[in-house]
Amino acid sequence: MTDRATAAMADALAAGRGLGRERRADTAAQVAMAGTVTARAALLTGERVPALTGADGADRFWRNVLALVDRGPAGPTMRAIGDHYLNTVRRGARSPSWLSGDGE
């Protein structure tokens, strides 16, 4: 998933001003999905590191993970991504402004 998001972002950056609304929305969705999945993986790993290592200092890893991924709940982001793919892409409706970059 992160490879796809990285490739989508590289393509979007290469397109420059020629990047269309839907491609911009798709890129934003790919990046948001990768961010959500990696944040979840980091949290799950961070929960287990102190227990597995038995080291007192391992909780520092957990605190660092929390500081990096604590940007708010992933639910609204994932809901918007699902809506984009289920409703916008399939039915030809307009993407949410935060995905398309319209700012409307």
N, CA, C and O of each residue as an XYZ file, in Angstrom:
416
protein
N       0.811     -1.180      0.000
C       0.000      0.000      0.000
C       0.868      1.263      0.000
O       0.568      2.227     -0.704
N       1.932      1.251      0.783
C       2.790      2.431      0.811
C       3.529      2.613     -0.506
O       3.804      3.741     -0.918
N       3.853      1.505     -1.170
C       4.497      1.614     -2.481
C       3.562      2.266     -3.494
O       3.983      3.106     -4.289
N       2.284      1.872     -3.458
C       1.301      2.479     -4.375
C       1.134      3.959     -4.076
O       1.064      4.777     -4.993
N       1.070      4.306     -2.794
C       0.912      5.708     -2.418
C       2.133      6.525     -2.833
O       2.000      7.652     -3.310
N       3.313      5.956     -2.651
C       4.542      6.645     -3.046
C       4.575      6.859     -4.555
O       4.933      7.939     -5.026
N       4.202      5.834     -5.308
C       4.172      5.959     -6.768
C       3.122      6.975     -7.210
O       3.369      7.766     -8.120
N       1.957      6.957     -6.573
C       0.902      7.916     -6.918
C       1.360      9.341     -6.632
O       1.099     10.252     -7.418
N       2.040      9.530     -5.512
C       2.528     10.864     -5.163
C       3.617     11.321     -6.123
O       3.647     12.486     -6.519
N       4.506     10.419     -6.498
C       5.563     10.769     -7.454
C       4.959     11.150     -8.800
O       5.390     12.121     -9.421
N       3.969     10.398     -9.252
C       3.294     10.720    -10.517
C       2.574     12.058    -10.440
O       2.597     12.842    -11.389
N       1.938     12.312     -9.307
C       1.218     13.579     -9.137
C       2.187     14.756     -9.148
O       1.915     15.789     -9.759
N       3.305     14.594     -8.475
C       4.298     15.666     -8.463
C       4.885     15.887     -9.856
O       5.151     17.023    -10.251
N       5.085     14.802    -10.593
C       5.622     14.921    -11.948
C       4.624     15.603    -12.886
O       5.023     16.303    -13.816
N       3.339     15.400    -12.643
C       2.307     16.005    -13.491
C       2.227     17.512    -13.292
O       1.808     18.241    -14.191
N       2.628     17.977    -12.112
C       2.610     19.417    -11.841
C       1.234     20.020    -11.993
O       0.254     19.488    -11.471
N       1.156     21.129    -12.704
C      -0.129     21.823    -12.886
C      -1.094     21.059    -13.779
O      -2.284     21.369    -13.821
N      -0.586     20.063    -14.490
C      -1.450     19.259    -15.344
C      -2.228     18.197    -14.601
O      -2.975     17.431    -15.210
N      -2.062     18.144    -13.295
C      -2.753     17.157    -12.478
C      -4.226     17.524    -12.369
O      -4.580     18.599    -11.885
N      -5.067     16.623    -12.822
C      -6.518     16.866    -12.784
C      -7.117     16.636    -11.411
O      -6.478     16.078    -10.519
N      -8.339     17.071    -11.263
C      -9.045     16.983     -9.989
C      -9.175     15.546     -9.496
O      -8.879     15.261     -8.336
N      -9.610     14.648    -10.357
C      -9.821     13.267     -9.933
C      -8.505     12.555     -9.635
O      -8.430     11.741     -8.714
N      -7.485     12.856    -10.401
C      -6.179     12.251    -10.123
C      -5.614     12.776     -8.813
O      -4.977     12.037     -8.062
N      -5.849     14.047     -8.543
C      -5.422     14.646     -7.275
C      -6.176     13.986     -6.116
O      -5.589     13.694     -5.075
N      -7.474     13.755     -6.304
C      -8.277     13.102     -5.268
C      -7.821     11.668     -5.050
O      -7.737     11.209     -3.911
N      -7.526     10.959     -6.131
C      -7.061      9.586     -6.003
C      -5.714      9.527     -5.279
O      -5.486      8.648     -4.449
N      -4.834     10.458     -5.598
C      -3.538     10.512     -4.933
C      -3.708     10.797     -3.447
O      -3.072     10.151     -2.614
N      -4.555     11.750     -3.112
C      -4.803     12.073     -1.706
C      -5.376     10.871     -0.966
O      -5.009     10.617      0.181
N      -6.266     10.135     -1.608
C      -6.854      8.954     -0.988
C      -5.798      7.871     -0.778
O      -5.763      7.237      0.277
N      -4.943      7.656     -1.768
C      -3.874      6.658     -1.637
C      -2.943      7.003     -0.475
O      -2.588      6.133      0.321
N      -2.555      8.259     -0.381
C      -1.645      8.692      0.674
C      -2.317      8.584      2.044
O      -1.690      8.152      3.011
N      -3.586      8.974      2.129
C      -4.309      8.885      3.406
C      -4.472      7.435      3.846
O      -4.339      7.128      5.030
N      -4.758      6.543      2.900
C      -4.884      5.125      3.252
C      -3.556      4.575      3.761
O      -3.518      3.862      4.763
N      -2.477      4.905      3.075
C      -1.157      4.428      3.512
C      -0.819      4.976      4.891
O      -0.277      4.258      5.731
N      -1.135      6.234      5.124
C      -0.880      6.828      6.434
C      -1.677      6.162      7.537
O      -1.167      5.944      8.636
N      -2.929      5.840      7.248
C      -3.783      5.187      8.241
C      -3.286      3.785      8.557
O      -3.233      3.386      9.720
N      -2.922      3.039      7.521
C      -2.443      1.666      7.731
C      -1.112      1.664      8.484
O      -0.929      0.870      9.407
N      -0.193      2.530      8.106
C       1.099      2.545      8.799
C       0.960      3.035     10.235
O       1.667      2.552     11.119
N       0.060      3.986     10.482
C      -0.170      4.442     11.852
C      -0.725      3.306     12.700
O      -0.304      3.114     13.841
N      -1.661      2.560     12.148
C      -2.240      1.427     12.888
C      -1.170      0.368     13.174
O      -1.102     -0.171     14.279
N      -0.348      0.082     12.182
C       0.724     -0.908     12.377
C       1.715     -0.429     13.436
O       2.163     -1.221     14.265
N       2.058      0.847     13.418
C       2.982      1.383     14.406
C       2.390      1.315     15.812
O       3.090      0.994     16.772
N       1.102      1.618     15.925
C       0.456      1.541     17.236
C       0.415      0.111     17.758
O       0.698     -0.133     18.930
N       0.066     -0.828     16.897
C       0.021     -2.227     17.325
C       1.409     -2.728     17.721
O       1.557     -3.452     18.705
N       2.416     -2.340     16.954
C       3.792     -2.723     17.284
C       4.225     -2.063     18.588
O       4.831     -2.699     19.451
N       3.906     -0.787     18.716
C       4.282     -0.054     19.920
C       3.664     -0.606     21.185
O       4.261     -0.532     22.259
N       2.465     -1.160     21.063
C       1.820     -1.772     22.223
C       2.567     -3.016     22.679
O       2.608     -3.328     23.869
N       3.151     -3.715     21.730
C       3.765     -5.009     22.043
C       5.262     -4.942     22.378
O       5.779     -5.845     23.035
N       5.951     -3.915     21.949
C       7.399     -3.831     22.180
C       7.755     -3.894     23.665
O       8.623     -4.684     24.034
N       7.128     -3.102     24.530
C       7.509     -3.183     25.945
C       7.270     -4.570     26.550
O       8.082     -5.046     27.344
N       6.179     -5.207     26.186
C       5.881     -6.529     26.736
C       6.856     -7.584     26.223
O       7.263     -8.475     26.969
N       7.226     -7.481     24.962
C       8.125     -8.474     24.378
C       9.566     -8.323     24.863
O      10.270     -9.312     25.066
N       9.985     -7.094     25.042
C      11.381     -6.860     25.427
C      11.584     -6.915     26.929
O      12.665     -7.263     27.404
N      10.550     -6.573     27.670
C      10.677     -6.551     29.120
C      11.561     -5.426     29.626
O      11.861     -5.345     30.817
N      11.970     -4.573     28.727
C      12.855     -3.467     29.102
C      12.045     -2.282     29.601
O      10.986     -1.969     29.057
N      12.540     -1.637     30.621
C      11.835     -0.479     31.165
C      11.837      0.694     30.193
O      10.875      1.460     30.151
N      12.889      0.844     29.425
C      12.995      1.968     28.498
C      12.226      1.789     27.208
O      12.187      2.704     26.385
N      11.611      0.626     27.008
C      10.900      0.370     25.756
C       9.638      1.215     25.625
O       9.128      1.401     24.520
N       9.133      1.723     26.736
C       7.937      2.554     26.635
C       8.223      3.861     25.910
O       7.300      4.541     25.460
N       9.494      4.210     25.798
C       9.872      5.403     25.033
C       9.475      5.237     23.565
O       9.012      6.183     22.928
N       9.660      4.022     23.036
C       9.238      3.724     21.666
C       7.741      3.973     21.516
O       7.301      4.594     20.548
N       6.971      3.492     22.470
C       5.512      3.657     22.458
C       5.133      5.137     22.496
O       4.254      5.569     21.750
N       5.780      5.906     23.347
C       5.483      7.343     23.424
C       5.839      8.043     22.111
O       5.106      8.928     21.669
N       6.942      7.663     21.490
C       7.325      8.254     20.206
C       6.295      7.932     19.126
O       5.949      8.790     18.315
N       5.809      6.695     19.120
C       4.780      6.311     18.155
C       3.525      7.159     18.368
O       2.954      7.684     17.412
N       3.108      7.286     19.607
C       1.917      8.088     19.896
C       2.082      9.534     19.440
O       1.153     10.127     18.891
N       3.252     10.092     19.666
C       3.501     11.479     19.253
C       3.435     11.626     17.734
O       2.988     12.654     17.227
N       3.876     10.610     17.019
C       3.882     10.692     15.555
C       2.502     10.478     14.934
O       2.181     11.092     13.916
N       1.692      9.624     15.531
C       0.418      9.281     14.883
C      -0.780      9.945     15.531
O      -1.895      9.803     15.030
N      -0.594     10.660     16.618
C      -1.725     11.266     17.310
C      -2.178     12.542     16.604
O      -1.903     13.653     17.056
N      -2.864     12.358     15.508
C      -3.372     13.498     14.735
C      -4.881     13.519     14.734
O      -5.488     14.281     13.982
N      -5.488     12.712     15.548
C      -6.936     12.640     15.577
C      -7.399     11.290     15.069
O      -6.590     10.484     14.609
N      -8.687     11.043     15.151
C      -9.213      9.737     14.759
C      -9.111      9.487     13.253
O      -9.270     10.404     12.447
N      -8.847      8.251     12.896
C      -8.733      7.891     11.488
C     -10.098      7.677     10.845
O     -10.209      7.655      9.620
N     -11.133      7.520     11.657
C     -12.475      7.235     11.145
C     -12.969      8.193     10.073
O     -13.373      7.741      9.001
N     -12.952      9.504     10.321
C     -13.432     10.435      9.298
C     -12.636     10.358      7.993
O     -13.202     10.464      6.905
N     -11.331     10.174      8.112
C     -10.500     10.060      6.915
C     -10.861      8.807      6.125
O     -11.038      8.862      4.908
N     -10.968      7.691      6.813
C     -11.304      6.440      6.129
C     -12.713      6.490      5.534
O     -12.953      5.933      4.463
N     -13.637      7.152      6.220
C     -14.995      7.300      5.695
C     -14.987      8.121      4.406
O     -15.679      7.779      3.447
N     -14.207      9.202      4.383
C     -14.117     10.034      3.184
C     -13.465      9.279      2.038
O     -13.864      9.437      0.884
N     -12.463      8.457      2.344
C     -11.819      7.657      1.303
C     -12.800      6.636      0.742
O     -12.902      6.469     -0.473
N     -13.518      5.957      1.626
C     -14.527      4.996      1.180
C     -15.594      5.659      0.341
O     -16.008      5.121     -0.686
N     -16.041      6.825      0.774
C     -17.044      7.562      0.007
C     -16.497      7.944     -1.362
O     -17.207      7.868     -2.365
N     -15.236      8.356     -1.399
C     -14.614      8.718     -2.679
C     -14.631      7.538     -3.641
O     -15.036      7.680     -4.795
N     -14.191      6.375     -3.168
C     -14.114      5.214     -4.056
C     -15.476      4.594     -4.352
O     -15.702      4.120     -5.466
N     -16.373      4.586     -3.395
C     -17.673      3.957     -3.624
C     -18.635      4.850     -4.386
O     -19.382      4.372     -5.240
N     -18.624      6.137     -4.089
C     -19.606      7.033     -4.682
C     -19.055      7.899     -5.802
O     -19.696      8.042     -6.843
N     -17.887      8.474     -5.607
C     -17.330      9.388     -6.595
C     -16.808      8.648     -7.814
O     -17.193      8.954     -8.942
N     -15.944      7.691     -7.595
C     -15.313      6.992     -8.705
C     -16.329      6.163     -9.477
O     -16.329      6.177    -10.708
N     -17.178      5.455     -8.787
C     -18.133      4.577     -9.465
C     -19.304      5.320    -10.089
O     -19.810      4.904    -11.131
N     -19.738      6.398     -9.482
C     -20.936      7.080     -9.967
C     -20.652      8.400    -10.666
O     -21.569      9.048    -11.172
N     -19.396      8.797    -10.695
C     -19.045     10.034    -11.388
C     -19.376     11.292    -10.608
O     -19.383     12.379    -11.185
N     -19.652     11.182     -9.313
C     -19.945     12.362     -8.497
C     -18.648     13.099     -8.194
O     -17.561     12.632     -8.533
N     -18.773     14.223     -7.569
C     -17.622     15.052     -7.246
C     -16.950     14.612     -5.949
O     -17.629     14.235     -4.994
N     -15.621     14.659     -5.913
C     -14.864     14.304     -4.718
C     -15.033     15.373     -3.652
O     -15.302     16.529     -3.976
N     -14.878     15.000     -2.368
C     -14.872     16.016     -1.316
C     -13.753     17.019     -1.578
O     -12.730     16.671     -2.168
N     -13.943     18.247     -1.146
C     -12.971     19.295     -1.455
C     -11.592     18.998     -0.896
O     -10.593     19.353     -1.520
N     -11.507     18.354      0.267
C     -10.187     18.083      0.828
C      -9.439     17.050      0.011
O      -8.208     17.025      0.028
N     -10.172     16.181     -0.719
C      -9.505     15.211     -1.575
C      -9.108     15.807     -2.925
O      -8.060     15.477     -3.480
N      -9.949     16.675     -3.432
C      -9.692     17.204     -4.765
C      -8.849     18.468     -4.749
O      -8.323     18.875     -5.785
N      -8.714     19.103     -3.567
C      -7.894     20.306     -3.472
C      -8.597     21.563     -3.918
O      -7.961     22.596     -4.129
N      -9.927     21.484     -4.066
C     -10.673     22.651     -4.512
C     -10.863     23.696     -3.415
O     -10.974     24.889     -3.697
N     -10.898     23.246     -2.176
C     -11.075     24.166     -1.063
C     -12.465     24.754     -0.980
O     -12.670     25.783     -0.334
N     -13.417     24.116     -1.623
C     -14.794     24.626     -1.607
C     -15.545     24.129     -0.407
O     -16.718     24.459     -0.232
